[in-house]
Amino acid sequence: MCSREPVPPEVRALTALLERRWSLSVLYAAHLGAVRFSEFEQALGQVPPATLAARLADLEGAGLLERRVLDTRPPRTEYALSAEGLRLAPLLEALTSCSRGR
């Protein structure tokens, strides 16, 4: 039986973020271990740098990625899934298993 409850606002907000182009791909790349901007570019292929920067900022702002600026010369920035982002791991893994079934 299908519930007739409205979709909660937090679910709508998360799906709106994940529907943005490249968002799921960025999360998937982070899940696989990408941490630096260049690694995300390599993993994603044809993503424009400005779009990648925007998605990283969006996902950080939503609490799904953590951004660390390392005290090196020159400074390096790394990204990793946050505790909230790690909660999406089963979804990200399910996407992989679904694509293998085709």
GUKEFI-26073 format. One record per atom (N, C-alpha, C, O): atom name; residue in one letter; x, y, z; chain. Coordinates in steps of 0.05 Angstrom, whole numbers. Atoms other than C-alpha are relative to their C-alpha. Example, Ala and Ser with C-alpha at 12.3 -4.5 7.8 and 13.67 -1.06 7.14 Angstrom:
! GUKEFI-26073
{atomo->N&residuo->a&px->18&py->-24&pz->0&cadena->A}
{atomo->CA&residuo->a&px->246&py->-90&pz->156&cadena->A}
{atomo->C&residuo->a&px->18&py->24&pz->0&cadena->A}
{atomo->O&residuo->a&px->39&py->24&pz->13&cadena->A}
{atomo->N&residuo->s&px->-16&py->-24&pz->-1&cadena->A}
{atomo->CA&residuo->s&px->273&py->-21&pz->143&cadena->A}
{atomo->C&residuo->s&px->-15&py->22&pz->14&cadena->A}
{atomo->O&residuo->s&px->-5&py->44&pz->18&cadena->A}
This chain:
! GUKEFI-26073
{atomo->N&residuo->m&px->17&py->-24&pz->0&cadena->A}
{atomo->CA&residuo->m&px->0&py->0&pz->0&cadena->A}
{atomo->C&residuo->m&px->18&py->25&pz->0&cadena->A}
{atomo->O&residuo->m&px->37&py->26&pz->15&cadena->A}
{atomo->N&residuo->c&px->-16&py->-24&pz->3&cadena->A}
{atomo->CA&residuo->c&px->27&py->68&pz->-19&cadena->A}
{atomo->C&residuo->c&px->-9&py->21&pz->21&cadena->A}
{atomo->O&residuo->c&px->-33&py->25&pz->25&cadena->A}
{atomo->N&residuo->s&px->6&py->-21&pz->-20&cadena->A}
{atomo->CA&residuo->s&px->32&py->122&pz->35&cadena->A}
{atomo->C&residuo->s&px->-8&py->25&pz->-15&cadena->A}
{atomo->O&residuo->s&px->2&py->32&pz->-36&cadena->A}
{atomo->N&residuo->r&px->9&py->-25&pz->12&cadena->A}
{atomo->CA&residuo->r&px->-4&py->186&pz->20&cadena->A}
{atomo->C&residuo->r&px->12&py->24&pz->15&cadena->A}
{atomo->O&residuo->r&px->3&py->47&pz->12&cadena->A}
{atomo->N&residuo->e&px->-14&py->-21&pz->-14&cadena->A}
{atomo->CA&residuo->e&px->42&py->226&pz->65&cadena->A}
{atomo->C&residuo->e&px->15&py->18&pz->-20&cadena->A}
{atomo->O&residuo->e&px->26&py->8&pz->-40&cadena->A}
{atomo->N&residuo->p&px->-16&py->-17&pz->18&cadena->A}
{atomo->CA&residuo->p&px->74&py->287&pz->32&cadena->A}
{atomo->C&residuo->p&px->29&py->-6&pz->3&cadena->A}
{atomo->O&residuo->p&px->38&py->-15&pz->24&cadena->A}
{atomo->N&residuo->v&px->-29&py->4&pz->-1&cadena->A}
{atomo->CA&residuo->v&px->148&py->283&pz->16&cadena->A}
{atomo->C&residuo->v&px->10&py->21&pz->20&cadena->A}
{atomo->O&residuo->v&px->5&py->45&pz->16&cadena->A}
{atomo->N&residuo->p&px->-10&py->-19&pz->-20&cadena->A}
{atomo->CA&residuo->p&px->184&py->314&pz->76&cadena->A}
{atomo->C&residuo->p&px->19&py->21&pz->-13&cadena->A}
{atomo->O&residuo->p&px->32&py->15&pz->-33&cadena->A}
{atomo->N&residuo->p&px->-17&py->-22&pz->11&cadena->A}
{atomo->CA&residuo->p&px->220&py->381&pz->62&cadena->A}
{atomo->C&residuo->p&px->29&py->-8&pz->-2&cadena->A}
{atomo->O&residuo->p&px->42&py->0&pz->-22&cadena->A}
{atomo->N&residuo->e&px->-29&py->7&pz->1&cadena->A}
{atomo->CA&residuo->e&px->289&py->352&pz->78&cadena->A}
{atomo->C&residuo->e&px->5&py->-19&pz->-23&cadena->A}
{atomo->O&residuo->e&px->27&py->-18&pz->-34&cadena->A}
{atomo->N&residuo->v&px->-4&py->19&pz->22&cadena->A}
{atomo->CA&residuo->v&px->279&py->297&pz->26&cadena->A}
{atomo->C&residuo->v&px->-2&py->16&pz->-26&cadena->A}
{atomo->O&residuo->v&px->14&py->11&pz->-45&cadena->A}
{atomo->N&residuo->r&px->2&py->-17&pz->24&cadena->A}
{atomo->CA&residuo->r&px->257&py->349&pz->-26&cadena->A}
{atomo->C&residuo->r&px->25&py->16&pz->-4&cadena->A}
{atomo->O&residuo->r&px->35&py->19&pz->-26&cadena->A}
{atomo->N&residuo->a&px->-25&py->-16&pz->2&cadena->A}
{atomo->CA&residuo->a&px->318&py->392&pz->-10&cadena->A}
{atomo->C&residuo->a&px->23&py->-17&pz->-9&cadena->A}
{atomo->O&residuo->a&px->39&py->-8&pz->-26&cadena->A}
{atomo->N&residuo->l&px->-22&py->18&pz->9&cadena->A}
{atomo->CA&residuo->l&px->366&py->333&pz->-17&cadena->A}
{atomo->C&residuo->l&px->-3&py->-8&pz->-29&cadena->A}
{atomo->O&residuo->l&px->17&py->-9&pz->-43&cadena->A}
{atomo->N&residuo->t&px->3&py->9&pz->28&cadena->A}
{atomo->CA&residuo->t&px->336&py->309&pz->-82&cadena->A}
{atomo->C&residuo->t&px->4&py->24&pz->-19&cadena->A}
{atomo->O&residuo->t&px->14&py->20&pz->-41&cadena->A}
{atomo->N&residuo->a&px->-5&py->-23&pz->17&cadena->A}
{atomo->CA&residuo->a&px->338&py->380&pz->-110&cadena->A}
{atomo->C&residuo->a&px->30&py->4&pz->-4&cadena->A}
{atomo->O&residuo->a&px->39&py->10&pz->-26&cadena->A}
{atomo->N&residuo->l&px->-29&py->-2&pz->2&cadena->A}
{atomo->CA&residuo->l&px->413&py->381&pz->-95&cadena->A}
{atomo->C&residuo->l&px->11&py->-22&pz->-17&cadena->A}
{atomo->O&residuo->l&px->28&py->-17&pz->-35&cadena->A}
{atomo->N&residuo->l&px->-10&py->22&pz->15&cadena->A}
{atomo->CA&residuo->l&px->425&py->312&pz->-123&cadena->A}
{atomo->C&residuo->l&px->-8&py->0&pz->-29&cadena->A}
{atomo->O&residuo->l&px->5&py->-13&pz->-46&cadena->A}
{atomo->N&residuo->e&px->9&py->-1&pz->27&cadena->A}
{atomo->CA&residuo->e&px->386&py->327&pz->-186&cadena->A}
{atomo->C&residuo->e&px->17&py->20&pz->-17&cadena->A}
{atomo->O&residuo->e&px->16&py->19&pz->-41&cadena->A}
{atomo->N&residuo->r&px->-17&py->-19&pz->15&cadena->A}
{atomo->CA&residuo->r&px->436&py->382&pz->-204&cadena->A}
{atomo->C&residuo->r&px->21&py->-16&pz->-15&cadena->A}
{atomo->O&residuo->r&px->32&py->-36&pz->-5&cadena->A}
{atomo->N&residuo->r&px->-19&py->15&pz->17&cadena->A}
{atomo->CA&residuo->r&px->482&py->360&pz->-260&cadena->A}
{atomo->C&residuo->r&px->27&py->-3&pz->14&cadena->A}
{atomo->O&residuo->r&px->37&py->16&pz->26&cadena->A}
{atomo->N&residuo->w&px->-25&py->8&pz->-11&cadena->A}
{atomo->CA&residuo->w&px->545&py->325&pz->-236&cadena->A}
{atomo->C&residuo->w&px->0&py->-5&pz->30&cadena->A}
{atomo->O&residuo->w&px->20&py->-16&pz->40&cadena->A}
{atomo->N&residuo->s&px->-1&py->3&pz->-29&cadena->A}
{atomo->CA&residuo->s&px->525&py->323&pz->-162&cadena->A}
{atomo->C&residuo->s&px->4&py->-29&pz->8&cadena->A}
{atomo->O&residuo->s&px->22&py->-35&pz->24&cadena->A}
{atomo->N&residuo->l&px->-4&py->29&pz->-7&cadena->A}
{atomo->CA&residuo->l&px->517&py->247&pz->-158&cadena->A}
{atomo->C&residuo->l&px->27&py->-10&pz->-9&cadena->A}
{atomo->O&residuo->l&px->39&py->-26&pz->5&cadena->A}
{atomo->N&residuo->s&px->-26&py->9&pz->9&cadena->A}
{atomo->CA&residuo->s&px->579&py->237&pz->-199&cadena->A}
{atomo->C&residuo->s&px->23&py->10&pz->18&cadena->A}
{atomo->O&residuo->s&px->42&py->-5&pz->23&cadena->A}
{atomo->N&residuo->v&px->-20&py->-10&pz->-19&cadena->A}
{atomo->CA&residuo->v&px->620&py->281&pz->-152&cadena->A}
{atomo->C&residuo->v&px->-1&py->-16&pz->26&cadena->A}
{atomo->O&residuo->v&px->20&py->-24&pz->36&cadena->A}
{atomo->N&residuo->l&px->2&py->17&pz->-24&cadena->A}
{atomo->CA&residuo->l&px->594&py->242&pz->-92&cadena->A}
{atomo->C&residuo->l&px->11&py->-28&pz->-5&cadena->A}
{atomo->O&residuo->l&px->25&py->-39&pz->12&cadena->A}
{atomo->N&residuo->y&px->-10&py->26&pz->7&cadena->A}
{atomo->CA&residuo->y&px->609&py->177&pz->-127&cadena->A}
{atomo->C&residuo->y&px->31&py->0&pz->-2&cadena->A}
{atomo->O&residuo->y&px->44&py->-18&pz->9&cadena->A}
{atomo->N&residuo->a&px->-29&py->-2&pz->2&cadena->A}
{atomo->CA&residuo->a&px->680&py->199&pz->-143&cadena->A}
{atomo->C&residuo->a&px->12&py->3&pz->28&cadena->A}
{atomo->O&residuo->a&px->33&py->-9&pz->33&cadena->A}
{atomo->N&residuo->a&px->-10&py->-3&pz->-28&cadena->A}
{atomo->CA&residuo->a&px->690&py->220&pz->-70&cadena->A}
{atomo->C&residuo->a&px->-2&py->-27&pz->14&cadena->A}
{atomo->O&residuo->a&px->16&py->-34&pz->29&cadena->A}
{atomo->N&residuo->h&px->4&py->27&pz->-12&cadena->A}
{atomo->CA&residuo->h&px->663&py->152&pz->-49&cadena->A}
{atomo->C&residuo->h&px->22&py->-19&pz->-9&cadena->A}
{atomo->O&residuo->h&px->31&py->-36&pz->7&cadena->A}
{atomo->N&residuo->l&px->-22&py->17&pz->11&cadena->A}
{atomo->CA&residuo->l&px->716&py->119&pz->-93&cadena->A}
{atomo->C&residuo->l&px->28&py->10&pz->9&cadena->A}
{atomo->O&residuo->l&px->47&py->-4&pz->4&cadena->A}
{atomo->N&residuo->g&px->-26&py->-9&pz->-11&cadena->A}
{atomo->CA&residuo->g&px->771&py->162&pz->-61&cadena->A}
{atomo->C&residuo->g&px->11&py->25&pz->-12&cadena->A}
{atomo->O&residuo->g&px->33&py->33&pz->-4&cadena->A}
{atomo->N&residuo->a&px->-10&py->-25&pz->10&cadena->A}
{atomo->CA&residuo->a&px->778&py->225&pz->-102&cadena->A}
{atomo->C&residuo->a&px->0&py->21&pz->23&cadena->A}
{atomo->O&residuo->a&px->-19&py->23&pz->37&cadena->A}
{atomo->N&residuo->v&px->-2&py->-20&pz->-21&cadena->A}
{atomo->CA&residuo->v&px->802&py->281&pz->-56&cadena->A}
{atomo->C&residuo->v&px->8&py->27&pz->-10&cadena->A}
{atomo->O&residuo->v&px->-1&py->48&pz->1&cadena->A}
{atomo->N&residuo->r&px->-9&py->-26&pz->11&cadena->A}
{atomo->CA&residuo->r&px->835&py->335&pz->-98&cadena->A}
{atomo->C&residuo->r&px->-16&py->8&pz->-25&cadena->A}
{atomo->O&residuo->r&px->-27&py->-10&pz->-39&cadena->A}
{atomo->N&residuo->f&px->15&py->-11&pz->23&cadena->A}
{atomo->CA&residuo->f&px->803&py->379&pz->-151&cadena->A}
{atomo->C&residuo->f&px->8&py->-15&pz->-26&cadena->A}
{atomo->O&residuo->f&px->-10&py->-23&pz->-41&cadena->A}
{atomo->N&residuo->s&px->-10&py->13&pz->24&cadena->A}
{atomo->CA&residuo->s&px->846&py->348&pz->-205&cadena->A}
{atomo->C&residuo->s&px->-9&py->-30&pz->-2&cadena->A}
{atomo->O&residuo->s&px->-14&py->-40&pz->-23&cadena->A}
{atomo->N&residuo->e&px->9&py->28&pz->0&cadena->A}
{atomo->CA&residuo->e&px->825&py->277&pz->-184&cadena->A}
{atomo->C&residuo->e&px->-30&py->-1&pz->-7&cadena->A}
{atomo->O&residuo->e&px->-38&py->-19&pz->-21&cadena->A}
{atomo->N&residuo->f&px->28&py->-1&pz->8&cadena->A}
{atomo->CA&residuo->f&px->752&py->297&pz->-190&cadena->A}
{atomo->C&residuo->f&px->-2&py->5&pz->-30&cadena->A}
{atomo->O&residuo->f&px->-19&py->-7&pz->-43&cadena->A}
{atomo->N&residuo->e&px->0&py->-5&pz->29&cadena->A}
{atomo->CA&residuo->e&px->766&py->326&pz->-259&cadena->A}
{atomo->C&residuo->e&px->6&py->-25&pz->-16&cadena->A}
{atomo->O&residuo->e&px->-7&py->-31&pz->-36&cadena->A}
{atomo->N&residuo->q&px->-8&py->24&pz->14&cadena->A}
{atomo->CA&residuo->q&px->800&py->262&pz->-280&cadena->A}
{atomo->C&residuo->q&px->-22&py->-21&pz->1&cadena->A}
{atomo->O&residuo->q&px->-28&py->-34&pz->-18&cadena->A}
{atomo->N&residuo->a&px->21&py->20&pz->-3&cadena->A}
{atomo->CA&residuo->a&px->744&py->218&pz->-252&cadena->A}
{atomo->C&residuo->a&px->-25&py->6&pz->-16&cadena->A}
{atomo->O&residuo->a&px->-38&py->-12&pz->-26&cadena->A}
{atomo->N&residuo->l&px->25&py->-8&pz->13&cadena->A}
{atomo->CA&residuo->l&px->688&py->258&pz->-283&cadena->A}
{atomo->C&residuo->l&px->2&py->6&pz->-30&cadena->A}
{atomo->O&residuo->l&px->-18&py->5&pz->-44&cadena->A}
{atomo->N&residuo->g&px->-3&py->-5&pz->29&cadena->A}
{atomo->CA&residuo->g&px->717&py->273&pz->-351&cadena->A}
{atomo->C&residuo->g&px->-6&py->28&pz->-9&cadena->A}
{atomo->O&residuo->g&px->10&py->46&pz->-4&cadena->A}
{atomo->N&residuo->q&px->6&py->-25&pz->14&cadena->A}
{atomo->CA&residuo->q&px->683&py->330&pz->-387&cadena->A}
{atomo->C&residuo->q&px->-14&py->21&pz->17&cadena->A}
{atomo->O&residuo->q&px->-26&py->39&pz->6&cadena->A}
{atomo->N&residuo->v&px->13&py->-20&pz->-17&cadena->A}
{atomo->CA&residuo->v&px->658&py->370&pz->-327&cadena->A}
{atomo->C&residuo->v&px->15&py->26&pz->-2&cadena->A}
{atomo->O&residuo->v&px->40&py->27&pz->2&cadena->A}
{atomo->N&residuo->p&px->-14&py->-26&pz->1&cadena->A}
{atomo->CA&residuo->p&px->673&py->445&pz->-335&cadena->A}
{atomo->C&residuo->p&px->11&py->6&pz->28&cadena->A}
{atomo->O&residuo->p&px->-3&py->1&pz->48&cadena->A}
{atomo->N&residuo->p&px->-11&py->-6&pz->-27&cadena->A}
{atomo->CA&residuo->p&px->719&py->469&pz->-278&cadena->A}
{atomo->C&residuo->p&px->-18&py->17&pz->17&cadena->A}
{atomo->O&residuo->p&px->-20&py->13&pz->41&cadena->A}
{atomo->N&residuo->a&px->18&py->-17&pz->-16&cadena->A}
{atomo->CA&residuo->a&px->670&py->523&pz->-257&cadena->A}
{atomo->C&residuo->a&px->-24&py->-16&pz->11&cadena->A}
{atomo->O&residuo->a&px->-32&py->-11&pz->34&cadena->A}
{atomo->N&residuo->t&px->22&py->16&pz->-9&cadena->A}
{atomo->CA&residuo->t&px->614&py->472&pz->-252&cadena->A}
{atomo->C&residuo->t&px->9&py->-19&pz->22&cadena->A}
{atomo->O&residuo->t&px->-4&py->-22&pz->42&cadena->A}
{atomo->N&residuo->l&px->-11&py->17&pz->-21&cadena->A}
{atomo->CA&residuo->l&px->658&py->424&pz->-212&cadena->A}
{atomo->C&residuo->l&px->4&py->16&pz->26&cadena->A}
{atomo->O&residuo->l&px->-4&py->6&pz->47&cadena->A}
{atomo->N&residuo->a&px->-4&py->-16&pz->-24&cadena->A}
{atomo->CA&residuo->a&px->677&py->480&pz->-164&cadena->A}
{atomo->C&residuo->a&px->-27&py->6&pz->13&cadena->A}
{atomo->O&residuo->a&px->-29&py->6&pz->38&cadena->A}
{atomo->N&residuo->a&px->27&py->-6&pz->-11&cadena->A}
{atomo->CA&residuo->a&px->603&py->498&pz->-156&cadena->A}
{atomo->C&residuo->a&px->-12&py->-24&pz->14&cadena->A}
{atomo->O&residuo->a&px->-23&py->-22&pz->35&cadena->A}
{atomo->N&residuo->r&px->11&py->24&pz->-13&cadena->A}
{atomo->CA&residuo->r&px->583&py->426&pz->-142&cadena->A}
{atomo->C&residuo->r&px->14&py->-7&pz->25&cadena->A}
{atomo->O&residuo->r&px->1&py->-15&pz->45&cadena->A}
{atomo->N&residuo->l&px->-14&py->6&pz->-24&cadena->A}
{atomo->CA&residuo->l&px->638&py->416&pz->-92&cadena->A}
{atomo->C&residuo->l&px->-9&py->19&pz->23&cadena->A}
{atomo->O&residuo->l&px->-13&py->11&pz->45&cadena->A}
{atomo->N&residuo->a&px->9&py->-19&pz->-19&cadena->A}
{atomo->CA&residuo->a&px->616&py->480&pz->-57&cadena->A}
{atomo->C&residuo->a&px->-29&py->-6&pz->9&cadena->A}
{atomo->O&residuo->a&px->-35&py->-5&pz->33&cadena->A}
{atomo->N&residuo->d&px->28&py->7&pz->-7&cadena->A}
{atomo->CA&residuo->d&px->542&py->459&pz->-60&cadena->A}
{atomo->C&residuo->d&px->-1&py->-24&pz->20&cadena->A}
{atomo->O&residuo->d&px->-15&py->-23&pz->40&cadena->A}
{atomo->N&residuo->l&px->0&py->25&pz->-16&cadena->A}
{atomo->CA&residuo->l&px->557&py->390&pz->-31&cadena->A}
{atomo->C&residuo->l&px->13&py->5&pz->28&cadena->A}
{atomo->O&residuo->l&px->5&py->-7&pz->48&cadena->A}
{atomo->N&residuo->e&px->-11&py->-7&pz->-26&cadena->A}
{atomo->CA&residuo->e&px->601&py->420&pz->23&cadena->A}
{atomo->C&residuo->e&px->-20&py->16&pz->16&cadena->A}
{atomo->O&residuo->e&px->-24&py->11&pz->40&cadena->A}
{atomo->N&residuo->g&px->20&py->-16&pz->-13&cadena->A}
{atomo->CA&residuo->g&px->547&py->471&pz->40&cadena->A}
{atomo->C&residuo->g&px->-23&py->-17&pz->11&cadena->A}
{atomo->O&residuo->g&px->-35&py->-10&pz->32&cadena->A}
{atomo->N&residuo->a&px->22&py->18&pz->-9&cadena->A}
{atomo->CA&residuo->a&px->496&py->414&pz->46&cadena->A}
{atomo->C&residuo->a&px->10&py->-19&pz->22&cadena->A}
{atomo->O&residuo->a&px->-6&py->-34&pz->33&cadena->A}
{atomo->N&residuo->g&px->-10&py->18&pz->-21&cadena->A}
{atomo->CA&residuo->g&px->542&py->378&pz->95&cadena->A}
{atomo->C&residuo->g&px->7&py->-28&pz->-10&cadena->A}
{atomo->O&residuo->g&px->11&py->-46&pz->7&cadena->A}
{atomo->N&residuo->l&px->-6&py->27&pz->11&cadena->A}
{atomo->CA&residuo->l&px->556&py->319&pz->48&cadena->A}
{atomo->C&residuo->l&px->30&py->-4&pz->-5&cadena->A}
{atomo->O&residuo->l&px->39&py->-26&pz->-5&cadena->A}
{atomo->N&residuo->l&px->-29&py->1&pz->3&cadena->A}
{atomo->CA&residuo->l&px->629&py->336&pz->36&cadena->A}
{atomo->C&residuo->l&px->13&py->18&pz->21&cadena->A}
{atomo->O&residuo->l&px->1&py->38&pz->29&cadena->A}
{atomo->N&residuo->e&px->-16&py->-17&pz->-17&cadena->A}
{atomo->CA&residuo->e&px->682&py->363&pz->82&cadena->A}
{atomo->C&residuo->e&px->24&py->11&pz->-17&cadena->A}
{atomo->O&residuo->e&px->35&py->-4&pz->-33&cadena->A}
{atomo->N&residuo->r&px->-22&py->-12&pz->14&cadena->A}
{atomo->CA&residuo->r&px->734&py->411&pz->55&cadena->A}
{atomo->C&residuo->r&px->22&py->6&pz->20&cadena->A}
{atomo->O&residuo->r&px->18&py->18&pz->41&cadena->A}
{atomo->N&residuo->r&px->-23&py->-5&pz->-17&cadena->A}
{atomo->CA&residuo->r&px->804&py->414&pz->85&cadena->A}
{atomo->C&residuo->r&px->21&py->15&pz->-17&cadena->A}
{atomo->O&residuo->r&px->28&py->6&pz->-39&cadena->A}
{atomo->N&residuo->v&px->-22&py->-14&pz->12&cadena->A}
{atomo->CA&residuo->v&px->857&py->465&pz->67&cadena->A}
{atomo->C&residuo->v&px->25&py->-8&pz->15&cadena->A}
{atomo->O&residuo->v&px->27&py->-3&pz->39&cadena->A}
{atomo->N&residuo->l&px->-24&py->9&pz->-12&cadena->A}
{atomo->CA&residuo->l&px->925&py->436&pz->80&cadena->A}
{atomo->C&residuo->l&px->21&py->22&pz->1&cadena->A}
{atomo->O&residuo->l&px->23&py->38&pz->-18&cadena->A}
{atomo->N&residuo->d&px->-21&py->-21&pz->-4&cadena->A}
{atomo->CA&residuo->d&px->981&py->480&pz->106&cadena->A}
{atomo->C&residuo->d&px->26&py->-9&pz->-14&cadena->A}
{atomo->O&residuo->d&px->45&py->-17&pz->-1&cadena->A}
{atomo->N&residuo->t&px->-23&py->7&pz->17&cadena->A}
{atomo->CA&residuo->t&px->1029&py->466&pz->49&cadena->A}
{atomo->C&residuo->t&px->7&py->23&pz->-18&cadena->A}
{atomo->O&residuo->t&px->-9&py->42&pz->-20&cadena->A}
{atomo->N&residuo->r&px->-8&py->-20&pz->20&cadena->A}
{atomo->CA&residuo->r&px->1066&py->508&pz->-2&cadena->A}
{atomo->C&residuo->r&px->1&py->-13&pz->-27&cadena->A}
{atomo->O&residuo->r&px->18&py->-30&pz->-31&cadena->A}
{atomo->N&residuo->p&px->23&py->-17&pz->-3&cadena->A}
{atomo->CA&residuo->p&px->1027&py->519&pz->-45&cadena->A}
{atomo->C&residuo->p&px->-22&py->-15&pz->16&cadena->A}
{atomo->O&residuo->p&px->-21&py->-39&pz->19&cadena->A}
{atomo->N&residuo->p&px->22&py->12&pz->-15&cadena->A}
{atomo->CA&residuo->p&px->964&py->507&pz->-3&cadena->A}
{atomo->C&residuo->p&px->-15&py->-20&pz->-17&cadena->A}
{atomo->O&residuo->p&px->-20&py->-15&pz->-41&cadena->A}
{atomo->N&residuo->r&px->16&py->21&pz->15&cadena->A}
{atomo->CA&residuo->r&px->925&py->444&pz->-23&cadena->A}
{atomo->C&residuo->r&px->-27&py->-2&pz->14&cadena->A}
{atomo->O&residuo->r&px->-30&py->1&pz->38&cadena->A}
{atomo->N&residuo->t&px->27&py->4&pz->-10&cadena->A}
{atomo->CA&residuo->t&px->851&py->433&pz->-15&cadena->A}
{atomo->C&residuo->t&px->-8&py->-28&pz->-6&cadena->A}
{atomo->O&residuo->t&px->-5&py->-38&pz->-28&cadena->A}
{atomo->N&residuo->e&px->10&py->27&pz->3&cadena->A}
{atomo->CA&residuo->e&px->822&py->364&pz->-4&cadena->A}
{atomo->C&residuo->e&px->-29&py->-2&pz->8&cadena->A}
{atomo->O&residuo->e&px->-38&py->13&pz->26&cadena->A}
{atomo->N&residuo->y&px->29&py->5&pz->-6&cadena->A}
{atomo->CA&residuo->y&px->750&py->339&pz->-2&cadena->A}
{atomo->C&residuo->y&px->-3&py->-29&pz->8&cadena->A}
{atomo->O&residuo->y&px->10&py->-46&pz->-3&cadena->A}
{atomo->N&residuo->a&px->6&py->27&pz->-8&cadena->A}
{atomo->CA&residuo->a&px->722&py->278&pz->32&cadena->A}
{atomo->C&residuo->a&px->-30&py->-1&pz->8&cadena->A}
{atomo->O&residuo->a&px->-41&py->19&pz->16&cadena->A}
{atomo->N&residuo->l&px->28&py->3&pz->-10&cadena->A}
{atomo->CA&residuo->l&px->653&py->251&pz->47&cadena->A}
{atomo->C&residuo->l&px->-1&py->5&pz->29&cadena->A}
{atomo->O&residuo->l&px->16&py->-5&pz->44&cadena->A}
{atomo->N&residuo->s&px->5&py->-4&pz->-29&cadena->A}
{atomo->CA&residuo->s&px->628&py->276&pz->114&cadena->A}
{atomo->C&residuo->s&px->-15&py->-24&pz->11&cadena->A}
{atomo->O&residuo->s&px->-21&py->-43&pz->-3&cadena->A}
{atomo->N&residuo->a&px->16&py->21&pz->-12&cadena->A}
{atomo->CA&residuo->a&px->592&py->232&pz->163&cadena->A}
{atomo->C&residuo->a&px->-27&py->-2&pz->-14&cadena->A}
{atomo->O&residuo->a&px->-37&py->-24&pz->-18&cadena->A}
{atomo->N&residuo->e&px->26&py->0&pz->14&cadena->A}
{atomo->CA&residuo->e&px->527&py->252&pz->129&cadena->A}
{atomo->C&residuo->e&px->3&py->-11&pz->-29&cadena->A}
{atomo->O&residuo->e&px->-14&py->-26&pz->-38&cadena->A}
{atomo->N&residuo->g&px->-5&py->10&pz->27&cadena->A}
{atomo->CA&residuo->g&px->557&py->238&pz->60&cadena->A}
{atomo->C&residuo->g&px->5&py->-30&pz->0&cadena->A}
{atomo->O&residuo->g&px->-4&py->-44&pz->-18&cadena->A}
{atomo->N&residuo->l&px->-4&py->29&pz->-2&cadena->A}
{atomo->CA&residuo->l&px->579&py->169&pz->83&cadena->A}
{atomo->C&residuo->l&px->-26&py->-15&pz->3&cadena->A}
{atomo->O&residuo->l&px->-27&py->-39&pz->-4&cadena->A}
{atomo->N&residuo->r&px->26&py->14&pz->-2&cadena->A}
{atomo->CA&residuo->r&px->507&py->153&pz->98&cadena->A}
{atomo->C&residuo->r&px->-12&py->-5&pz->-27&cadena->A}
{atomo->O&residuo->r&px->-30&py->-22&pz->-29&cadena->A}
{atomo->N&residuo->l&px->10&py->5&pz->27&cadena->A}
{atomo->CA&residuo->l&px->495&py->156&pz->23&cadena->A}
{atomo->C&residuo->l&px->15&py->-23&pz->-14&cadena->A}
{atomo->O&residuo->l&px->8&py->-30&pz->-37&cadena->A}
{atomo->N&residuo->a&px->-16&py->22&pz->12&cadena->A}
{atomo->CA&residuo->a&px->546&py->100&pz->10&cadena->A}
{atomo->C&residuo->a&px->-18&py->-23&pz->-11&cadena->A}
{atomo->O&residuo->a&px->-13&py->-32&pz->-33&cadena->A}
{atomo->N&residuo->p&px->17&py->22&pz->12&cadena->A}
{atomo->CA&residuo->p&px->491&py->46&pz->2&cadena->A}
{atomo->C&residuo->p&px->-13&py->9&pz->-26&cadena->A}
{atomo->O&residuo->p&px->-16&py->-7&pz->-44&cadena->A}
{atomo->N&residuo->l&px->12&py->-10&pz->24&cadena->A}
{atomo->CA&residuo->l&px->457&py->90&pz->-50&cadena->A}
{atomo->C&residuo->l&px->20&py->0&pz->-23&cadena->A}
{atomo->O&residuo->l&px->14&py->-8&pz->-45&cadena->A}
{atomo->N&residuo->l&px->-21&py->-2&pz->21&cadena->A}
{atomo->CA&residuo->l&px->522&py->102&pz->-88&cadena->A}
{atomo->C&residuo->l&px->8&py->-28&pz->-9&cadena->A}
{atomo->O&residuo->l&px->13&py->-32&pz->-33&cadena->A}
{atomo->N&residuo->e&px->-6&py->28&pz->7&cadena->A}
{atomo->CA&residuo->e&px->538&py->27&pz->-86&cadena->A}
{atomo->C&residuo->e&px->-22&py->-13&pz->-16&cadena->A}
{atomo->O&residuo->e&px->-17&py->-28&pz->-34&cadena->A}
{atomo->N&residuo->a&px->23&py->10&pz->15&cadena->A}
{atomo->CA&residuo->a&px->468&py->11&pz->-110&cadena->A}
{atomo->C&residuo->a&px->0&py->10&pz->-29&cadena->A}
{atomo->O&residuo->a&px->-8&py->-5&pz->-47&cadena->A}
{atomo->N&residuo->l&px->-2&py->-11&pz->27&cadena->A}
{atomo->CA&residuo->l&px->478&py->56&pz->-170&cadena->A}
{atomo->C&residuo->l&px->19&py->-17&pz->-17&cadena->A}
{atomo->O&residuo->l&px->14&py->-22&pz->-40&cadena->A}
{atomo->N&residuo->t&px->-20&py->16&pz->14&cadena->A}
{atomo->CA&residuo->t&px->539&py->15&pz->-189&cadena->A}
{atomo->C&residuo->t&px->-12&py->-27&pz->-7&cadena->A}
{atomo->O&residuo->t&px->-9&py->-37&pz->-30&cadena->A}
{atomo->N&residuo->s&px->11&py->26&pz->5&cadena->A}
{atomo->CA&residuo->s&px->503&py->-51&pz->-182&cadena->A}
{atomo->C&residuo->s&px->-23&py->1&pz->-20&cadena->A}
{atomo->O&residuo->s&px->-27&py->-18&pz->-36&cadena->A}
{atomo->N&residuo->c&px->21&py->-3&pz->20&cadena->A}
{atomo->CA&residuo->c&px->444&py->-25&pz->-223&cadena->A}
{atomo->C&residuo->c&px->11&py->2&pz->-28&cadena->A}
{atomo->O&residuo->c&px->0&py->-9&pz->-47&cadena->A}
{atomo->N&residuo->s&px->-12&py->-4&pz->27&cadena->A}
{atomo->CA&residuo->s&px->489&py->-4&pz->-280&cadena->A}
{atomo->C&residuo->s&px->12&py->-25&pz->-10&cadena->A}
{atomo->O&residuo->s&px->14&py->-30&pz->-35&cadena->A}
{atomo->N&residuo->r&px->-12&py->25&pz->8&cadena->A}
{atomo->CA&residuo->r&px->522&py->-72&pz->-281&cadena->A}
{atomo->C&residuo->r&px->-21&py->-19&pz->-10&cadena->A}
{atomo->O&residuo->r&px->-15&py->-37&pz->-26&cadena->A}
{atomo->N&residuo->g&px->21&py->18&pz->8&cadena->A}
{atomo->CA&residuo->g&px->455&py->-106&pz->-290&cadena->A}
{atomo->C&residuo->g&px->-11&py->5&pz->-28&cadena->A}
{atomo->O&residuo->g&px->-28&py->-10&pz->-37&cadena->A}
{atomo->N&residuo->r&px->10&py->-7&pz->27&cadena->A}
{atomo->CA&residuo->r&px->443&py->-73&pz->-358&cadena->A}
{atomo->C&residuo->r&px->13&py->-16&pz->-21&cadena->A}
{atomo->O&residuo->r&px->7&py->-13&pz->-45&cadena->A}
